[in-house]
């Protein structure tokens, strides 16, 4: 018996990996976070499988489902949104499973920041503009940020910022980042990336709050901040330059 932690991807049912989908089809127990994982993803579960939406369950209740499956020798598909390594809350589940000596593995998924970039049809790392992407969040009611990981500190890098769980905290984001990035710095907000009701709001640090309010969006959105969002005059990569030799190509 094994608990399989599976990244379901950002929302579109066909963005789950082949491995993840095959595990869902195979397992007798499927536990999924229904608040962010669409039901279509787990609709592929085998007939007679126990399929449980864990959105209303606490950690103890979720682990109890896994223990019950272990007692019956049944594999469990534990399906999380996006990629479980990012804000997936799987670490505490794995710690509990270690204590119970229940084996588990992890299958990655498409993260929301990648889906947002795809929706925007853009690259987050442009030569001479930004070669670094920082994946972070801000704290409202959730767990506080560790020392040195506050937005003001991270913003000093000038890197492209992918802000998770921060759509409801845009006043803080704008106030903190404007002195560092400039009021004219481009911002993109992607609501429910890859879902049928996906929305994109483009603006700057100066007007993004007003535009999000007008669109009625205050949660479930990925916020990208950085000069790459509005930069057209970037230097082309040397990777495909005709005068650049690689292991596979000789310069001309």
N, C-alpha and C positions, 0 to 999 in steps of 0.2 A: 504494500500500500504506500502511495506517495501523494503528497499535496503538491500540486503544480501551480505555482504563482504565474499568472499569464497576463501580459500586457495586451489589452484589447485594442489599443490604438486610440486616436483622438475622438472617434465617434462613428465615422462611416464604417458600416459592417464589413466592407471588403478591404479595409485597411488593416485588419488583423493578420498576423503572419500565418502561413500554412501550418507551421508547427502548432501554434496556439489553437487554431481551429480544429486540427486533428485531435488535440488533447481534449477539447470540449466535447467532441463527438465520442471520444473513448470513455470518459469518466462517468462513473455511476452517480457522482454527486457534483453539482455545479453551484458554486457560491459566487455571486456577482454583485458588484456595487451598482445597484440600479439607478442611483441618482446621476451617474455619469456614463454608465455602460448601457447602450441601447439593447432592448430585449431581443432585437434581431440577431445580435451576436451569439446569444445563448440559445436561440431557437434551434440551433443545430445539434443540441444535446440529444442523446439517444432516447428512444421511447422508454418511458418508465423511470428515467433518471430523476433524482431528487434535485430540483432547481430552486434555489433560495435567493431572493433579493435581500442582501445584507444591509441595505441602507438604514433599516430600522433597528439593526442589532448592534450591541456594543461588542467590545473585544472578547470578553468572556463568553458571550453567547455564540460568537463566530467560531472561537476555538472549540466550543462544545460540539458544534456541528462536525468539525474535523475529527474530534475524538470518537464521536459516534460512528463516523465512516471508518475509522481505523478498526473499531471493534468488529465491524462487518467485513473488513478486508477490502474496502472499496476505495478506489482512487478518487481524489478530489481535484476539480479544476477551480482554482480561486482566481477569479477574473477581476482585474483592476483596469481602470481607464489609463490611456496613454502608455507610458513606460513605467513599470512599477519601481524603478530605481529613483524616480523623481517624485517626491511628495506622495509616495504610494502607501506609506504607513505599513510596509511589510516587515520592517525590522523587528517590531515588537511581536508580530505574529510568529516570525521565525524563531525568536528567542523563546517564546512559549512552546513551540514545537520541539526545539532542542531539549527543553526540560522534560518534555513528555516522550522524548526519543521517537518522534514521528518524522520520517524522512520527507524531504521536500526538494524541489528544484525551481528554477526561475526561467521563464521564457520572455525575452524582451518584446517591446511593442513600439510603434511609432509614437514619439512624444509630441505633445501639443505644440511646442515651439516650432518643430519641423513642419507640422501640418499648417501652422499659421504662415510660415515662410512660403510654403507651396501655394497657399491661397493667394498670397500677395505676388506670387511669381517673381521671387527675388532671392538673391544670395545674401546671407548675413555677414559674410566675410569678403570684403572687397580690397584689393591691393591698394596700399597707401591711404586707405580710409579707416578700415578696422579689420584686424585679424584675430580679434578676440570676442567671444560671445560669453556673457555672464548670465547664467541661469540662477535666478534668485526670486525672492518674494518680499513682501513687507508684512509687518505684523499689525493686525487690528485686534481681533478677539482670540486669535490662534496663538500658538507657542511663540514666545519672543525670539528675536534674532540674536545669535551669539555675538559676543563682543568682537568688533572689527568687521562685522558683516552687515552693518547698517548701510542704507542706501547712499548716504553722504560719502562714506569711505569707498564703497565700490564705484561710485560715480566719478571719482577722481581719475579713474583709469581712462575714461573716455571711450570705453569699449561699447559694443552693441549690448544693450540690456534686454533680456527676455524676462519680464516680470509676471510671475504666476500669482494667483490668488490676491491680486492687488487692484482689481477694477473698482472695488468699493473704497479704495484708499487713495484715489487720484489726487486729492488735495495735497496730501503729504508728498506724493511722487512729484507733482509739479513744483511745489515749493522747494523741495530738496534739490531737484535736478536742474532747474532753470539757471541758477548761478554757475553750474558746472558745464552744462551743454548749450546754454543759450536759449532764449525764448523762442527762437525760430527753428530749433532742432525738430526734425520730423518725428512723429509718433504714429504708430499704427496699432489699432485695437482690433483684434479678431475675436468675435464672439462665436463660441461653439464651432470652432474650426472643423470643417469637413461634414458637419451635420446638415440636414436639409434646410434648417433655418439659420445657417451661417450668415453673419453680418460683418462687414468690414467698415471701420471708421478711420479715416485718415485725417491727420491734422498736425499741429505743432504743440510744443509744451504750452504755448500761449493760449491755444483755443481748444485743446482736446477735451477738457472737462465739459465745456459747453456743448461740443458736438456729441459726446457720449450721452449727456443728459437729454439732448434733443432726440437721440436714437433710442432712449429708454433703456440703456444698458448700464448695469451696475454690478454685475457678477458674471461668472462663467466665461471670462474673457482673458485672453493672453495679450499683454501689452508689450510692444516692442518700441524701444527708444534708441535712436542713434543716427548718425549722419549717413550710414549706408542706405537708409530708407529713401533718401531723396537725392542721391548722388549719381549723376549720369556721366560725369567727366573723370571717371576713375581710370587708373592705369591698368592696362590689360595684363593678365597673368603671364609669367614667363613660361608656364607649363607647355603651352602650345605655340610659342613663338617660333617662327621659321628658323631663326638663327640660334636656337637653343637645342643642344644635344641632350638626349636622355639614353637610358639603357636600351630603349626600343626604337629610337629615331635619331638620325644623324642630321646635324644642322646644315641648312642650305645657304 
